Amino acid sequence: MITRNSLVSAAAVTLAVAGSHAVAQEIDETSLSYVGSWSSLSLYQNFERPFWERHIPEASGERISTDVTTFDQMGLGGGEVYRLMGRDVVEIASTVINYAVQDAPELEGLDMPMLAPDVATAREVADAFRPVLADAFAKRYQDAQLLAVVPYPSQMVFCNVEIDGLSDLEGKKVRASGRTTAEFLEALGAEGITLNFSEVPGALQRGVVDCAVTGSLSGFSSGWHEVSTHLYPLPVGGWDHVVTAMNGNKWASLSSETQEWLMSEIRDNYENPVWESAVEETREGIACLTGEGECTRGDAGSMVLVEATDQDYAEATRHLEETLLPNWANRVDQEWVDRWNETIGSVTGLTAAK
């Protein structure tokens, strides 16, 4: 029996299909080449690759085809992909923004140790700083268009020695996830060590480093729990944001309708889902590393979870204000300092000054 409700539902489906077809008809017929972040980690496997490889072609009615790989699969260092994008070699590039700070130190302002202690604050900071990032990418990389800003899970400290809190990092050799993280560790009295991500498990196992910083789930996926014993859960390394941008010439070649459509798809079907997953991925990463809680990603480890104290928070904030922000301010032009204070400063209540 055909009811009024079934007719309404059928009409709604017909309109939705017609609407999708109309949108697809307005999209340019083109191809996009995408170079993403670490191929072995969940961000690429669960979000980047499905979005660019399947969603964009399907959502565009196959008017847009894509070619998808990662910088490590290409044998590139993470800091190279933005340069190649600026030289018209790569069309769309995603990498950890800390990998690019030698070229563009103003980018460091997005993600500093303990600047955002939770995901909600991290997103508020990223949203506030987004116009500044957009201008920095356009200036540094030949009118590149900023497309997306997403986080890895909270960047924690993995140690293969016993620690009871933040102060116990003093005197330790710690692999840092970026320059400001190294400065933070040195302010604590630790020695900040530079190592490629893939080299860390061996370095922990051999005692080349005592501790290392990465995301909870990234560390689990890469087996860091097998070569370390203690986990300190505060974001000592920030959130290791991965930023996506498109080559300026490729962006300019797209119609305004296609540009608007692409930005909407990225926001709704890539950025928002990654941010929403960050809380759960941080939680599950800790559960998988320690065995405390549910782990659906394999056999859980047995690391000792070190509880953060109020004193740890106070000490971290002091180093941020007294060391990290002044150091960063002295590496960039005053324009970027002023804009940081107007954006992130207004969110956090902190002030950067030379």
C-alpha positions, 0 to 999 in steps of 0.5 A: 500500500502506498501511503502519504509518508512513502510518497513524501519519502520518495520525493525527498530522495528524488530531490536529493539525487537531483540536487546532487546531480545539479551540484556535480554538473557545476563542478569542473572536470579535472584531476587532483594529485594528493600527497598525504602524511605518514602512510602507516598512521591512522590519520592517513589510513582512516581519514586522508586516503578514504576522503581523497581516494574515494569520497571526492571522486564519488561526491563529484559524480566522477568529474574529479579523479584523484591520485593519492600517495604520501610523502614517505611512500615517495621517499620524501622528508615531511618538510619537502612537500610544501616546497614542492607544492610551491614549485608546482611539482605537487598539487595538494600536500599534507604534512605535520606543520612542525616539519615546515617551520624552518621555511616558515617559523610563523607556523610554529605559533599554531602548536606549542607545548601545553598551549592547548591542554584539551581537544576543545581548546586545540580546535578553538586555537586552530580556528582562531589562527586559521586566517593567519595560517592562510596568509602565511601559506600564500606568502611562503608558497607562491599563493598556496591555498590553505584547505584544512587543519587537523590534529593528531591525538595529544602528543605525549611522552613515552619513556623507557625509564621510570618517571613520576611526573614532568620534573623527572624529565630533567637530565633525560635525553628526549626525542622532540616532535618539533623545535618548540617541543625541544625548547620546552624540554630543555627548559625542563632540564632535559636534552631535546634530541632530533630523530625521524619518527621511524628511528624512535623505537630502535633508539628507545630500545638501545637507550640512545634516548630515554624518552620520546614524544608522539601521539598516543595512538601513533605510538601504539600503531608504531609499537612504541609500547613494546620498547617503553615502560612509562607514559606521561599523558599531557600534550608536551608536544602539543597536537602535531597539526597536519595542514593541507594546502593546494598549489596556487596555480592549481587552485586558480585553475578551478572555478569558484563553484568548484572551489566552494564545493571542495572547501565544503566537502573538506570541512564536512567530510574530513576536518570535522570528523578528524577533530571529532575523533581526536578525543576518542583516539587519544583515549583509546591510544592511552587504553591500548598503551596501558591496558587500562580501558578498551582497546579495539586496535590489537593487543594492549600494552602494559605501560605505567600511566603517570598522573599529571599534577597541578604543579606540572600544569603550573610549571608547563605554563611558566615555561611557555610564558617565560621561554617558548613564546619569547623565543618564537617571537624573536624568530618572526616579524612583528606582524606575526607576533601581533596577529598571534596576540589578536587570535591565539592570545585572545583565546588563551589569555597569553601574550607573545612579545619580543 
